[in-house]
Amino acid sequence: MSATDSLRTAPARSSVDAGIGRRPLVTRTTPRVLSIAGTDPTGGAGVQADLKSIAANGGYGMAVVTALVAQNTRGVRSVHTPPVGFLRAQLDAVADDVVIDAVKVGMLGGARIIETVATWLRETTTGPVVLDPVMVATSGDRLLRQDAEAAMRALLPLVDLVTPNLPELAVLADEPVAERWADALAQARRVSERAGVIVLVKGGHLSGVVDCPDALVDARGGLGDGRSLIEFDGPRVSTTNTHGTGCSLSSAMATLLARTGSWSEALGTAKAWLTSSLEAADALEVGAGSGPINHFATLWESAGLGVRPADGAELVAGWWDEIAELRARIDRLPFVATLADGTLDPARFAWYLQQDAIYLRAYSRVLARASALAPTPEEQVFWATGAAGSIEAEMELHRTWLDASAAAGEEAEPSSTTTAYLDHLHAAGVDGDYGRVIAAVLPCYWIYQDLGERLVQASHAEHPFAAWLDTYADPAFAVATARAIEIVAEAAERADATGRRAMRRAFLASAAHEEAFFAEPIR
């Protein structure tokens, strides 16, 4: 795909895209946004969530109810659907009196309801229409009968943007659920081409992906400047309180499209807002099941109300849990497995040590940078001691291992993997953000110490790498690791939402580099 077809971007702040679907758009500071959806008496989803989302993103919210739903954070108990004539009466009452700058369509429930909304859209002038096709439950169960699914597909040409999760995207495409991001984008392109609609692809349901990508796909190239694809990377937030996420994102998109007229700006702003709302979700403590997001977290924080998602220790423990699968993969790597059982090729081990020595030399400089930025004398001493220890470790590597190997005397060059890791660490330190720097160096402590607890169990007197394995059992390193975790947790607790996001991204990126570093000696 050429650069003119695809853009991976951060939120734009200037241009107005070339039209929103078929509807000419006049941007408004306070757009009047209509939600057409079901209810949630606990306030986390449906029209209640839509109204919060619209308000949080600078719009005036209105609501037409398609169904009265008895539900809570643990599940749905029953649904009462008013007559479709009453649904049409609600829609007409709003349209007869208020200019509608944008529409969000959510839960519709059945074919007759869908057809009623479709007829109203054909007959009514509105701003951009965003459809959240509520078709598949979190459990994977289909929520609509076949006739309603067909009616939902027929509704697509009448809207400007559809925001399915991956199972719903599969239903709209009449294909199996995509398991890879590239497959999801291709599936969205087919739906967009058939229905003439823009598709917002959401990567939240992808497994084995550290971040949470999203993308806008328009097979017609209508995303501004002839683009057919706009992609956004973003962090995956560790929380179980995700109830109403799809409702909230779609209503935010409707509001921001009407406010800005820009696809890229709308998605970039909505994604950043949703991330902050998810990060602060745990603080609400609503319900015993999957609770709601915190729609007004950013607003409350700017007002000095300061709701934090969790204490620092919980935040950092959540990052560790996020890399559980990555840590399991490290254990299974050929280099780690053969190092443990003693069958590792000594030449491969010597090459690894050369790269490790290069790494430690630069790593010590990053620790020195952390020391210079540290807010307390105790933390300055801790990181400075770590920097000195890294230099000592490099000298010991050359003295006891590399000098005795076939690689002795050779001036090793950093591999591409080593270079990428060190570039990442250097980038973490250039902006003077203490939290980001120490979050970036933490995986080198934590993963090394965690892996070492298992590797040292394989050591015995005749093991060819016994002396190396035994270094993992150093009690002083375990103490230093625990203190590093504690310092990072304290910094995370002091940080604002933006700072915590930067720390988490730095930690996860370093963890990925650690995996690549252990994988490289045996490809």
QUIZIBEL-V442829 format. One record per residue. N is the residue number from 1. SS is DSSP state (H for helix, E for strand, C for the rest). PHI is phi in whole degrees, 0 to 359 (999 if undefined). PSI is psi in whole degrees, 0 to 359 (999 if undefined). Layout:
# QUIZIBEL-V442829
n-><N;N>
ss-><SS;SS>
phi-><PHI;PHI>
psi-><PSI;PSI>
This chain:
# QUIZIBEL-V442829
n-><1;2;3;4;5;6;7;8;9;10;11;12;13;14;15;16;17;18;19;20;21;22;23;24;25;26;27;28;29;30;31;32;33;34;35;36;37;38;39;40;41;42;43;44;45;46;47;48;49;50;51;52;53;54;55;56;57;58;59;60;61;62;63;64;65;66;67;68;69;70;71;72;73;74;75;76;77;78;79;80;81;82;83;84;85;86;87;88;89;90;91;92;93;94;95;96;97;98;99;100;101;102;103;104;105;106;107;108;109;110;111;112;113;114;115;116;117;118;119;120;121;122;123;124;125;126;127;128;129;130;131;132;133;134;135;136;137;138;139;140;141;142;143;144;145;146;147;148;149;150;151;152;153;154;155;156;157;158;159;160;161;162;163;164;165;166;167;168;169;170;171;172;173;174;175;176;177;178;179;180;181;182;183;184;185;186;187;188;189;190;191;192;193;194;195;196;197;198;199;200;201;202;203;204;205;206;207;208;209;210;211;212;213;214;215;216;217;218;219;220;221;222;223;224;225;226;227;228;229;230;231;232;233;234;235;236;237;238;239;240;241;242;243;244;245;246;247;248;249;250;251;252;253;254;255;256;257;258;259;260;261;262;263;264;265;266;267;268;269;270;271;272;273;274;275;276;277;278;279;280;281;282;283;284;285;286;287;288;289;290;291;292;293;294;295;296;297;298;299;300;301;302;303;304;305;306;307;308;309;310;311;312;313;314;315;316;317;318;319;320;321;322;323;324;325;326;327;328;329;330;331;332;333;334;335;336;337;338;339;340;341;342;343;344;345;346;347;348;349;350;351;352;353;354;355;356;357;358;359;360;361;362;363;364;365;366;367;368;369;370;371;372;373;374;375;376;377;378;379;380;381;382;383;384;385;386;387;388;389;390;391;392;393;394;395;396;397;398;399;400;401;402;403;404;405;406;407;408;409;410;411;412;413;414;415;416;417;418;419;420;421;422;423;424;425;426;427;428;429;430;431;432;433;434;435;436;437;438;439;440;441;442;443;444;445;446;447;448;449;450;451;452;453;454;455;456;457;458;459;460;461;462;463;464;465;466;467;468;469;470;471;472;473;474;475;476;477;478;479;480;481;482;483;484;485;486;487;488;489;490;491;492;493;494;495;496;497;498;499;500;501;502;503;504;505;506;507;508;509;510;511;512;513;514;515;516;517;518;519;520;521;522;523>
ss-><C;C;C;C;C;E;E;E;C;C;C;C;C;C;C;C;C;C;C;E;C;C;E;C;C;C;C;C;C;C;C;E;E;E;E;E;E;C;C;C;C;C;C;C;C;H;H;H;H;H;H;H;H;H;H;H;C;C;C;E;E;E;E;E;E;C;C;E;E;E;E;E;C;C;E;E;E;E;E;E;C;C;C;H;H;H;H;H;H;H;H;H;H;H;H;C;C;C;C;C;C;E;E;E;E;C;C;C;C;C;H;H;H;H;H;H;H;H;H;H;H;H;H;C;C;C;C;E;E;E;E;C;C;C;C;E;C;C;C;C;C;E;C;C;C;H;H;H;H;H;H;H;H;H;H;H;H;H;C;C;E;E;C;C;C;H;H;H;H;H;H;H;H;C;C;C;C;C;C;C;H;H;H;H;H;H;H;H;H;H;H;H;H;H;H;C;C;E;E;E;E;E;C;C;C;C;C;C;C;C;E;C;C;E;E;E;E;C;C;C;C;C;C;C;C;C;C;C;E;E;E;E;C;C;E;C;C;C;C;C;C;C;E;C;H;H;H;H;H;H;H;H;H;H;H;H;H;H;H;H;C;C;H;H;H;H;H;H;H;H;H;H;H;H;H;H;H;H;H;C;H;H;H;H;C;C;C;C;C;C;C;E;C;C;C;C;H;H;H;H;H;H;C;C;C;C;C;C;C;C;C;H;H;H;H;H;H;H;H;H;H;H;C;H;H;H;H;H;H;H;H;H;C;H;H;H;H;H;H;H;H;C;C;C;C;H;H;H;H;H;H;H;H;H;H;H;H;H;H;H;H;H;H;H;H;H;H;H;H;H;H;H;H;C;C;C;H;H;H;H;H;H;H;H;H;H;H;H;H;H;H;H;H;H;H;H;H;H;H;H;C;H;H;H;C;C;C;C;C;C;C;C;C;C;C;H;H;H;H;H;H;H;H;H;H;H;H;H;H;H;C;C;C;H;H;H;H;H;H;H;H;H;H;H;H;H;H;H;H;H;H;H;H;H;H;H;H;H;C;C;C;C;C;C;C;H;H;H;H;H;H;H;H;C;H;H;H;H;H;H;H;H;H;H;H;H;H;H;H;H;H;H;H;H;C;C;H;H;H;H;H;H;H;H;H;H;H;H;H;H;H;H;H;H;H;H;H;H;H;H;C;C;C>
phi-><999;281;296;281;268;228;220;259;218;262;305;283;233;230;281;260;295;282;87;249;60;267;260;301;236;256;291;231;297;235;290;265;242;258;260;244;194;275;253;218;297;275;86;270;222;61;295;297;293;300;296;294;297;298;296;297;255;89;245;258;267;230;217;245;268;267;202;262;247;271;212;218;290;262;152;268;257;198;227;247;253;295;301;295;297;290;300;296;296;297;300;292;299;290;294;289;237;238;289;258;276;197;231;247;249;244;300;247;89;205;298;294;294;299;295;295;295;298;298;297;296;295;263;237;274;221;281;302;248;246;249;260;280;287;231;227;287;303;290;100;288;286;259;241;287;299;293;288;297;295;295;294;297;290;284;306;295;269;244;263;219;242;237;284;282;297;298;289;300;296;294;297;275;58;222;295;295;292;254;237;300;298;292;296;296;295;296;297;297;292;297;299;294;291;260;65;230;276;246;267;268;246;268;298;268;289;263;72;243;291;268;236;282;223;205;258;234;225;297;275;72;259;266;98;58;74;284;249;212;232;248;230;272;187;285;267;276;275;202;266;268;238;298;83;299;296;301;292;294;293;289;296;297;300;295;288;297;290;283;250;71;237;298;294;292;298;290;299;291;297;293;296;297;295;299;298;293;289;297;262;295;298;292;289;54;256;81;261;254;281;282;278;283;261;302;252;302;295;296;296;293;294;273;84;280;56;282;257;289;184;284;300;298;292;300;292;298;294;299;299;296;297;259;300;293;298;295;294;294;301;302;269;297;303;299;292;295;284;296;291;270;85;265;297;299;304;296;293;295;297;297;302;295;300;294;296;296;299;299;297;298;284;300;297;291;292;297;296;297;299;298;295;270;301;277;230;301;298;289;302;295;300;289;296;296;297;297;296;296;294;295;300;297;297;296;292;303;293;290;258;239;294;295;264;260;294;275;302;86;276;270;287;259;294;287;297;293;298;299;297;297;291;298;297;295;298;298;296;263;285;267;73;270;301;299;295;298;287;293;290;274;299;302;296;289;288;294;299;292;294;295;298;300;271;296;294;292;273;286;204;302;268;292;297;243;303;298;291;299;292;295;293;272;298;300;297;291;297;295;297;297;300;290;299;300;296;294;297;298;296;293;296;291;284;287;277;299;295;296;294;296;295;296;297;298;296;297;294;295;296;299;296;293;300;300;297;295;287;280;294;302;232;267>
psi-><134;166;336;343;335;144;122;119;162;168;129;156;11;296;156;126;163;71;149;102;227;357;117;143;127;116;144;141;319;86;148;113;128;126;130;104;177;182;164;106;341;355;2;339;188;206;329;315;321;315;322;316;316;314;317;334;17;24;168;117;140;158;134;126;125;333;145;117;124;102;164;195;349;346;177;135;317;162;130;123;114;162;147;335;322;325;313;323;321;312;315;324;320;310;331;343;330;136;127;111;340;154;134;127;125;232;123;324;321;168;318;323;316;316;325;315;320;315;317;319;322;328;355;138;123;174;198;144;125;126;122;101;91;97;334;128;165;328;346;354;139;135;347;148;168;322;326;324;320;320;325;318;323;338;335;317;347;356;166;327;134;139;62;153;176;319;323;325;320;321;316;326;347;47;168;157;132;138;346;153;318;322;322;319;319;320;317;323;322;318;316;318;318;318;351;40;152;138;128;112;128;127;11;333;359;137;153;19;126;311;179;91;153;158;149;131;125;107;341;354;35;25;16;131;29;12;146;353;130;120;147;131;161;161;149;116;132;95;150;355;81;13;128;12;315;318;314;319;317;321;327;318;317;316;312;329;318;330;320;331;12;124;312;318;320;312;319;316;317;320;318;318;315;322;314;321;324;320;330;6;321;332;339;324;52;114;166;355;221;105;176;165;166;89;328;21;314;318;315;321;317;335;1;12;339;48;121;148;331;169;167;321;321;321;310;323;326;321;317;318;326;332;21;316;321;317;323;324;322;317;329;356;143;321;314;317;316;332;320;318;359;5;4;134;123;326;322;321;317;320;317;316;324;313;322;321;317;316;311;326;314;325;323;326;323;320;323;323;318;320;318;329;347;140;347;152;323;318;324;315;319;308;325;322;320;321;315;322;325;319;318;317;320;316;323;322;312;322;317;338;301;323;337;0;172;343;358;139;346;139;102;145;144;137;170;325;315;317;317;318;314;325;319;315;319;316;325;334;351;334;5;20;105;315;318;319;310;332;326;326;344;318;329;324;304;312;319;314;321;315;320;328;329;321;322;338;341;353;144;171;325;1;130;338;27;314;322;313;325;339;335;337;7;114;327;324;323;319;317;321;315;320;322;317;317;317;317;319;319;320;321;323;327;334;157;182;320;317;321;322;318;320;316;316;320;319;311;322;317;322;319;322;324;315;314;324;318;334;332;324;331;101;999>
